[in-house]
């Protein structure tokens, strides 16, 4: 990931394109974030009665904390009332002292409530880390020759890309060319229509037309697409419809909120039956992403154990969706055309990365399985399990095939299915696994 504040390079014609080349002073960043963390502490602790500061000042603090002062270069405002009514609260705020001194903390544990239920765990996350966000903002101002301070919204609205957005009532593939978020590498019209139809941050959801979008709505949509695709995957493919993604609650400024979960990595030392169940679920989830009734093939472009989590019923979910690509199997691969200068603008680098993924037709059918087996399942199924006699040797052999990129797609996929069959026999049937109990008592499928 780039660490920079200017993304200016030049092509052979001398026209400016955008990429990364220089950093921000650590001293400057330390000064900025010492002030921001002070605001965080004030909000976390609350203010005693009578308050020494006016309510208006506290609200100003909240606006800075949430990034509302940077809207409409933000992701939305759908959940702001929850923050200002204290119905979203941060958890264990002051116990993680390292978080208070780090400029790279992006996500925080919290709790959420509404009129229908008690408090529930959530994740409150920025679009990107505070350090990278400051770099991104600086780059916007620098791109317009404004130094490091300007009206970010005004600069973005003046770009030729945004002016094309303003004139269009339909989100077209040409309008997202040059954006580097993985799901936009192979955009089809059907995919872009689904983004617009499921966009949670506008009042009239459900239409593929953007006639009801104001200019601020279009800028928020474009800005978020350029910076982080996480909220869109959760909105387009919700868990309520059977997808393996957590519930998206909404956004406020540059903060987004979704359901909380237990990190997968803390389960690596669990008994084998627990780890076998997790491995089975991960393989099953990955299969379902590439083969579903919507004919959208979702695939991993990068992976780590932090990408996954579990809920109280031991069901596994994908927590981080920022590295998921999408291919529309119904409309086929779009042509991999060279990007023109107008496609490479300030929006092309707002995610902090200048890397463009390979063409869609180069994505292997087994790519997701290779990444999953190599970087996650290898940590779940251990050699000691074989030595103890609890895990068949064949499982390790098939896992090795799954993690080997040099193997053919057909052989990897066959190994995955055999590995699933082995893991199926190791999965427990217990009330602790609420997502499959008591069905497992009566049906071997579970």
N, C-alpha and C positions, 0 to 999 in steps of 0.2 A: 504494500500500500504506500502511495506517495506521501511524503511528509514535506509540504511545500506551501508557499503562498503565491507563487506566480507560475502559471502553466502556459507560458508563451514559447512557442517554437515557430520556425518558419519552414514552409515547404519550398519546393524548387522554384516556385513562381514569386517567392518573397511575401506571399500572403500569410498573415498570422494564423496559426493553428494553436491548439491549447494542450499543454501537457505540463509536467512538473519539472522544476529545476532548482528550487532553493528553499531554505527553511526559515523558521521564525526564531528569534532570540529566546533562549530559555529564560532569561531574566524578565523579558517582556511578558512571556506566558505565565511565569510564576506570579507576577504582579496582578495580572488579570484574574487568575483563578483563585488567588487568596481572597479577593473581594467577593467572588461568586460563592466560594465555600462558606464565607461568613453569612451570606444570605441563606444558604442551605441550613446552617445550624440554627439560625433564628427561626426558620420555618419549622424545623423538626422539634425544637423545644417548645415552641409557642411563646406567647407573651403573657405575663401575669396580669391580673386585674388589680387596680386599674392599669391599663396599658400605658407605658411611657411614650409610645409612638402612636400616632393617629392611624386609624384603620386604612386610610388612603395610602399611607406609606407602606404598610404591610402588603396591601394589594399590589403596589409597585414592585415590591420584592418578589412577589409571586409571579408577576408578569415576566420579570427578568429570569427567574428560575425556570419557567416553562418555555421561554423563548417567544412569548407573545409580542415582545417589543420588536421582533424581527419579522412578524407576519406582514405581508402575505407570502414571504419566502419561508414557508413553514408547511407543516403537513395538515393542519386543520384545527377546528375548535369544538368538535362534537362532544367532548367530555370535559370541557372547561368548568362547567357548573359544578361537577363532582369535586374538582380540586378546590374551588372557592367555597364550597359548603363543607369542606373537610370530610367528604365521603370517600376520598382516596388519601391514605396516609402511608408514609414511609415507615418501614419496619427496621428495627435495630440500626437506626441511623448513625448513632455516635459510637457504636461498638467496633465498627470496622474503621479504625483510625487510618489505615493505609488509604482508604477511599477518599478521605478528606484532604489528603495531600497529593493525590494523583490527578493528572489532567487527562488520563486515558480511561477513566471509568465511564461506561456508557449506560449500564443497566442497574436498576436498584430493585430490591424486594419491597413490596408494599402490601396494603390490604384495601379492599374495595367493598362497598356496601350499597344496597339499593332497597327499595320498599318491599321487595319480594323475598329477600334472604338476609342472613346475617353477614358478618365479615368474611370475605374470601381472599385467598392470596392472589396477588397479581404481580406482574413485572412492569415497572415503569422505565421506559427506555428512550434514550435520545436516538435521533436518526443516525448519528455517528458520535464518536467520542468528542468531548469538549475541545480537546486540543486540535483535532482534525477539523472540527466545526469552525473554529476561529481561523484556521488556515484557509478553509473554503470561503468564508466570508471575505477575508482579505483579498483573495484571488478575484472575487467578483468586482470589488472596487478597483483593484489594479487593472483589470481587463478594460475598464472604461477610462483609465488614466486619472482616477480619483484618489490616488494614494491608498492608504489602508483604512480610510473611513469615508463612508458615503451612505446614501439611501440604497440599500441592497435591492429593495423592491423596485425602485425607479430604474436602476441599471438593468435588471432582468426584464422589466417590461419594455425597455427600449430595444431589446435584441430583435433581430430579424426572425429568429425562431418563434419567439412569443407572438410577434405580430402575425405570423402565419396561423398560430393557434387561435388568436382573437377572431380571425376572419372565417374560421371553419367551425361548423356545428357537428362534425364527425371527426373522431380521432383516427387519422390515417397513418399507415406505416411510414410514409415519408416524413411525418411530423416527429417521429421518435428516432430517426436515423442518427447515429453518432452517440446516443446515450448508452452507457456501458453496463447498466444493470443486466444480469444474466437473462432474465425473462424477456428482454427486449432484443436479444441477439437474433432471434428468428421470428419476428412479429408477423402474425397474420391478422387480417381484418377481423376475423371472428374473435381472436384473443383480445384485441384492442376494444372491441365492442363490449366484451365481458368486463374489462377494466372499468369502463365508463358506467355500465349498467349496475355494477356492484359497488360503486364508489360511495363510501359511507359518509363522506364529509359534506355532501350537498343535501338540501332539504327534499328534493324530489328524486328519490332513487328509483331506478328501474328502467330508464330509457337509454337506448344507445345513442340518442341525439344529445348534444350539449347545448341545446337552445336555451335551457333553463340555467346554464352555468353563467355566473357573473365573471368579470375579468379576474377578480380575486380567486374565484373557484378554479379557473383554468390555470392561474399561476401556481396555486397550491398543488394541483394535480401534476403539472409539469415539473415543479421543483422536487416533489417527493419521488416521482419516477426517475429523476436524474440522480437522486441521492441514495435512496434505500427502498428496495422493493418489498421489504418485510410486510408492511400493512396491506399491500395489495394481494399478496398470496393468501393471507388469512381471510380477506374479504371475498375473493373470487372463489375460493375452495374451502368453505367453512366446515368446521368439525361437525356441526349440526346436520350436514348433508353426507356425513360418513368419511370425510377427508381426515388425514392424520395430522391436523393442525389445530393449535389451541385457539380458544375464542378471543376474537379481537373486540375490545370494549370501546375503543375510540382514541382520539388524539386531542391534544391541546398544545398549540404552538408547535414546538419542536419535540414534544414528548408524546409517545404513544403508549397505550396500555393494553396488555393482553393477560390471559389467565396464567397464574403461576404454576410451577411444576417442580419436581425434585430432579436435580441434575443427574444425568446418567452415570457420570464418572464416579459418584460416591457408591455405586452398586457393584463396582468391579471386584470387591472383596466379599461379595455375598456368596451364599451356598450355590453350588452348581445348578440346582433346579431353578433358582431365580435367574441366574445368568443365561441358562438355556432358554428360558421363556422369553427373556429380553431379546436374545439373538434371533429366535424364531419370529418374534414380532417385527424386528427390524427388517428381516428378509421379506416378510409378507408385505410390510408397508412399501418397501422399495418396488416389489412386483406390482402392487396396485397403482403406484404412481405412473408407471409406464403403460399400463393396460387398464383403461377405465371406459365407462360408457360415454363420456364426453369427447373421447378421442383426442385428448390433450396428453402428450407424453411429457411428464415432469421428470427431470433427471438432475443428479448432483453434479455441480461443476467443481466443488471443493467440499471437504468434509472433515469433521472432528467429532469427538464425543460430546462436546458442548452444543452440538447441533440438536441433540435429543434430550428428552426428559420423560419422567413418568408421573402419573397422577396417583391418588390414594388407592385406586382399585388396581394398580400395577399396569395400567394400560400405557403403552409407549406412544409419545407424540413427537413430531418434529417441532422444535422450539425456535430455531433460527432458520428462517427461510430465505436469507439474503444470498445464498449460493445455489439456488435452484433455477435451472433453465427450463424453458417450455418450448416444445415443438408441436405444432398443430398437425396431427396425422390426417385430418380431414382435408385441409387445404394444401398440404405438402410443404416442401422446403421453399422458402423465398429465395430468389437469386442472390448470390453473394456479390453484390456490386461494390466497387470502390467508393469510398466516401469522398464527397466533394467538400471544398472549404466551408460551404454554408452548413454542412452537417457537423463540422468540428468547431464548436464554439465554446463559450464558457460553461454551458450546461454539460458538455462532454467530460469535464473533469471534476464535477461537484461531488462525486462519490469518494474522491480521494485517490482514485485509481485511473490510470490512463490505458490499462490493458484491455484489449479487445479480444473476446473469446474466439476460438477457431470457428470456421463455417459450420452451419448446422449439419450438413451432410457428413461431416467428419465425426459426429457423435456416435460412439459405438453403442449397440443395443445393450451390452453388458457393462457399460462404463460405470453406472451407479453401483453395481454389485462389486466391481473391483475396488472402488474407493471405500465402500462400506466394509468389506471383508478385511482389507489391508489396514485400515485406520481405526476401526471400532470393534468388529467382532473378534479380531485377533487379541483384543484386551479382555474379551469375555470368556473365550474358550482357551484354557491354558494347558501347557504340557503336563503340569502336575495332575490335572484332571484325568489324563490318560494313564499316568503312572499309578494313580490310586485305583484304577480300574473302573471309575465311575463314568468315563467318557470313552466310547469306542474309538479305536485308532483310525477307523475310516473317516470319522468326523474331521480329524486334523488333516487328513489327505485331501478331502474335498474342500476344506477351507483354504488350503494352499493353492488349489486350482482356481478357486474363486478370486483369490487375491493376486493372481498372476496375469498381468495385462497382455502378455505374449500369447496366451491361450486364445483359441477361437471363441467367438460369442456363443456358439452352440454348446461348446464344451463347458464354458463357465456357467451358462444358464442350467445345463443338466446337472452340474455339480451343486448348484444352489438348491435345486429341487431335492436332490438326494440328502443334502445337509439338513434341509427342513424336515424331511421324513425322520432322520435320526433324532433331531432336537424335539420333535413332537412326542417321542416316547419318554423324554426326560422331563417334560413339563408337568408341574404338579396340578392336581385338581383339588383346590382348597378355597375356602371362603375368603382367604386373604387376597385371592385373585378375582376380585369381584367382576371384572370385565368379562369373564368366561365361566362364572359359577352361578347357578348349578348346572348350566348346559353341559359342562364336561362330564357330569355324572351319567348322562344318558346318551351322549353322542361323541364318538371318537374324533369327529371333526374339530371339536373344541379342546 
